[in-house]
Amino acid sequence: MHKRKILITGGRGMLATDLAAFFLDKPFDVRSVDRHELDITCRDQVQAFFQSPERPDVVINTPCLHVEPCEDVPQTAYAINAWGPKLLAETCQHFGATLIQISTCGIFGDTICAYHEYDPVVLKTSYARSKYAGEKYVSRICDKHYILRLGWLYGGEVHHARNFIVARYREALQTDVMHSAGDKYGSPTYTFDVGETLLSLLDADQYGVYHVSNQGGCSRAEYVREILHAFGLDVPVEEVDSSHFPRKANVPDCEILTSYNLSYVGVPLLEPWKEALARYVHLIKNKIL
């Protein structure tokens, strides 16, 4: 039986690492590469990769320049978040491959509600504008595409630099009270649950835009409280205004997601965010205690 080949770009990132682990026992040949092995902003490198015997059937494009750096170096932001996806889309279209573009919940606005795939975008930051430009390239160029807008992503190994859950746990051990924003809202989303949904979408063979997040939403402060609760800690979390944490990027007040399109194609919604978080904490607890 022919195993489809999956290429995961951004191989050292949290999502790429967890997706590679998720697909290990699935009927795919998976290769994960970092930018030193494949620079997605270089046309020659992208085309050469597809002309090799390891040419992928599916590409999962995970790398991005994150929110704050995008404000400092917008030209680099568009190179990674928009131009790279364009080159991948052109090459996937030429070779008949499927492109899965990882996008963001950060393209919406300040109204506190759950945003679905048909809500208008707002694009308040350079990050949002560059990621949305990448979406447009992918949807217009590559017939076989999925665009996955993810919620507040967590997961990864306990030592990963961007492990938000472990960082809040360690912070709680060093203080009598924590502070977190009560005016920023989103949908905490577990990387392995993203993998499950991604696999279901590949099986469904229904291309398009999908919001992929664990069900429900919360403020940052509620999120931190639930993290501490899952670890059995009772450190109080005081809600503060987000201005307490100065940022260059004017990020949206609300990044809560819901999905219409998953239900339209018969793919189950992800489980509620509190249940997914408890499952992840149970998985890593003994590794950090």
C-alpha positions in Angstrom: 0.0 0.0 0.0 1.4 3.4 -1.0 1.9 5.7 1.9 1.3 9.4 1.2 4.3 11.5 1.9 3.7 14.5 4.3 6.2 17.3 4.5 5.9 19.5 7.6 7.7 22.9 7.4 8.9 24.8 10.4 10.2 21.6 11.9 11.5 23.1 15.2 8.3 24.9 16.1 5.8 23.6 18.7 3.1 22.8 16.3 5.4 21.1 13.7 7.0 19.0 16.4 3.7 17.8 17.8 2.2 17.1 14.3 5.3 15.1 13.4 4.8 13.1 16.7 1.0 12.7 16.0 1.5 11.3 12.5 4.2 8.8 13.6 1.7 5.9 14.0 -0.5 7.0 11.1 -0.3 5.5 7.5 1.9 8.3 6.2 5.6 8.8 5.5 6.3 12.0 7.4 9.3 14.3 7.1 9.7 17.5 9.2 12.2 20.2 8.0 13.3 23.4 9.5 14.3 26.6 7.6 18.0 25.4 7.3 16.8 22.4 5.3 14.1 24.3 3.4 13.7 28.0 3.1 10.1 28.5 2.0 10.9 32.0 0.8 13.4 30.8 -1.8 11.8 29.6 -5.0 14.8 27.5 -6.1 14.9 25.6 -2.8 11.1 24.9 -2.9 11.2 23.7 -6.4 14.3 21.6 -5.9 12.6 19.9 -2.9 9.7 18.9 -5.1 11.9 17.6 -7.8 13.6 15.2 -5.4 12.6 11.5 -4.8 11.1 12.8 -1.5 8.5 14.9 -3.2 5.6 15.2 -0.9 1.9 14.5 -1.5 0.9 16.8 1.3 2.6 19.9 2.7 1.7 21.3 6.1 3.1 24.8 6.3 3.6 25.8 9.9 6.3 28.5 10.1 5.4 32.1 10.8 7.0 35.3 12.1 5.1 35.9 15.3 3.1 38.9 16.4 5.6 41.3 18.0 8.5 40.8 15.5 6.0 41.5 12.6 5.7 45.1 13.9 9.5 45.5 13.8 10.3 43.9 10.5 7.2 44.0 8.3 9.1 43.1 5.2 10.3 39.9 6.8 6.8 39.3 8.1 5.4 39.3 4.6 8.3 37.1 3.3 7.6 34.3 5.8 3.8 34.7 6.3 2.7 35.5 2.7 5.5 35.1 0.1 6.6 31.7 1.4 3.0 30.3 1.2 2.7 31.7 -2.3 5.8 29.8 -3.5 4.5 26.6 -1.8 1.1 27.1 -3.4 2.5 27.5 -6.9 4.7 24.4 -6.5 2.0 22.3 -4.9 -0.4 23.3 -7.8 2.2 22.4 -10.4 2.9 18.9 -8.8 -0.7 18.2 -7.7 0.1 18.2 -4.0 -2.2 19.3 -1.2 -1.2 22.4 0.8 -2.3 22.8 4.4 -1.7 26.4 5.4 -1.6 27.1 9.1 -3.2 30.5 9.8 -4.4 32.4 12.9 -7.3 33.5 15.0 -5.7 37.0 15.1 -7.4 38.3 12.0 -10.6 39.4 13.7 -11.7 42.3 15.9 -12.7 43.6 19.3 -16.3 42.4 19.5 -16.6 39.7 22.2 -18.1 36.8 20.2 -17.1 33.5 18.6 -15.9 34.2 15.0 -16.8 31.7 12.3 -15.3 31.2 8.8 -17.7 33.7 7.2 -17.2 36.6 9.5 -15.4 39.6 8.0 -11.7 40.0 8.9 -10.4 43.1 10.6 -6.6 42.8 10.4 -5.4 45.1 13.2 -1.7 44.0 13.1 1.1 43.4 10.7 1.0 39.8 11.7 -2.7 39.5 10.8 -2.3 41.3 7.5 0.7 39.2 6.5 -1.0 35.9 7.5 -4.2 36.9 5.7 -2.2 37.7 2.6 -0.7 34.2 2.8 -4.3 32.8 3.0 -5.3 34.7 -0.1 -2.3 33.4 -2.1 -3.0 29.8 -1.1 -6.7 29.9 -1.8 -6.2 31.6 -5.3 -3.3 29.6 -6.5 -3.6 26.0 -5.2 -6.7 24.0 -5.9 -6.0 21.4 -3.3 -5.7 23.5 -0.2 -6.8 23.7 3.4 -6.5 26.9 5.4 -6.6 26.2 9.1 -7.1 29.1 11.5 -6.1 28.0 14.9 -6.9 29.2 18.4 -4.5 30.0 21.2 -2.2 27.1 20.6 -0.5 25.1 23.4 1.3 21.8 23.6 4.8 20.6 22.9 7.5 19.3 25.2 7.9 20.8 28.7 11.3 22.3 27.7 10.0 24.1 24.6 10.6 27.8 24.8 7.0 28.7 23.8 5.3 26.3 26.2 2.7 28.7 27.7 1.3 26.1 30.1 4.6 25.2 31.7 5.6 28.9 31.9 2.5 29.8 33.9 3.0 26.8 36.2 6.6 27.8 36.9 5.6 31.4 37.4 2.9 30.3 39.9 5.6 28.5 42.0 7.5 31.7 42.4 4.8 34.2 43.4 1.9 34.7 45.9 -0.4 36.2 43.3 -0.4 36.2 39.5 -1.8 38.9 37.1 -3.4 38.2 33.8 -5.4 40.2 31.3 -9.2 40.1 31.8 -10.0 41.9 28.6 -8.4 39.6 26.0 -10.4 36.6 24.9 -9.6 33.5 22.9 -9.9 29.7 22.5 -7.1 27.7 24.0 -6.3 24.9 21.6 -4.3 21.7 22.0 -1.8 20.8 19.3 -2.7 17.1 19.2 -6.4 17.9 18.8 -5.4 20.0 15.8 -3.7 16.9 14.5 -6.8 14.8 14.9 -8.9 17.4 13.0 -6.3 17.8 10.3 -6.3 14.0 9.7 -10.1 14.0 9.5 -10.0 16.8 7.0 -7.5 14.9 4.8 -9.9 11.9 4.9 -12.9 14.1 4.1 -11.1 15.5 1.0 -13.1 18.8 1.3 -10.8 21.7 0.6 -11.4 25.2 2.1 -11.1 27.4 5.2 -11.6 25.9 8.6 -11.5 27.2 12.1 -9.8 24.7 14.3 -10.0 25.3 18.1 -11.1 23.5 21.2 -14.7 24.5 21.9 -15.5 27.6 23.9 -13.6 30.6 24.9 -12.2 32.5 27.9 -10.2 35.5 29.0 -6.5 35.2 29.5 -7.1 35.4 33.2 -9.6 32.6 33.1 -7.2 30.5 31.0 -4.4 31.0 33.6 -6.7 30.1 36.4 -7.7 26.9 34.7 -4.0 26.0 34.1 -3.3 26.4 37.8 -6.4 24.4 38.7 -5.3 21.6 36.5 -2.0 21.5 38.3 -3.7 21.6 41.7 -2.3 25.0 42.6 -4.4 27.6 44.4 -2.4 30.8 43.6 -4.8 33.6 43.0 -5.0 35.2 39.6 -5.9 38.9 39.6 -7.5 40.3 36.4 -5.8 43.4 35.0 -6.2 45.5 31.9 -4.1 44.3 29.0 -2.2 47.6 29.1 -0.5 46.1 32.2 1.5 44.1 29.6 2.7 46.7 27.0 2.9 45.4 23.4 3.9 47.0 20.1 1.1 45.1 18.3 -2.5 46.3 18.8 -3.8 42.8 19.0 -7.6 42.1 18.8 -9.6 42.0 22.1 -11.3 38.8 20.9 -9.8 35.8 19.1 -12.5 33.2 20.1 -13.2 30.8 17.2 -16.1 28.6 16.3 -16.5 26.5 13.1 -19.4 26.2 10.7 -17.4 24.4 8.0 -16.3 21.5 10.1 -19.9 20.5 10.7 -20.7 21.0 7.0 -18.2 18.3 6.0 -19.0 16.0 8.9 -15.8 16.5 10.9 -16.5 16.6 14.7 -15.8 19.8 16.6 -12.9 19.6 19.0 -13.7 18.9 22.7 -14.2 21.8 25.1 -11.1 23.7 26.0 -11.1 22.9 29.7 -11.2 19.1 29.0 -8.4 19.3 26.5 -6.3 21.4 28.8 -6.8 18.9 31.7 -5.7 16.1 29.4 -2.5 17.9 28.4 -1.6 18.8 31.9 -2.2 15.2 33.0 0.2 14.1 30.2 3.1 16.4 31.2 2.6 16.7 35.0 5.1 14.1 36.0 7.7 15.5 33.7 7.9 18.8 35.5 6.9 18.1 39.1 
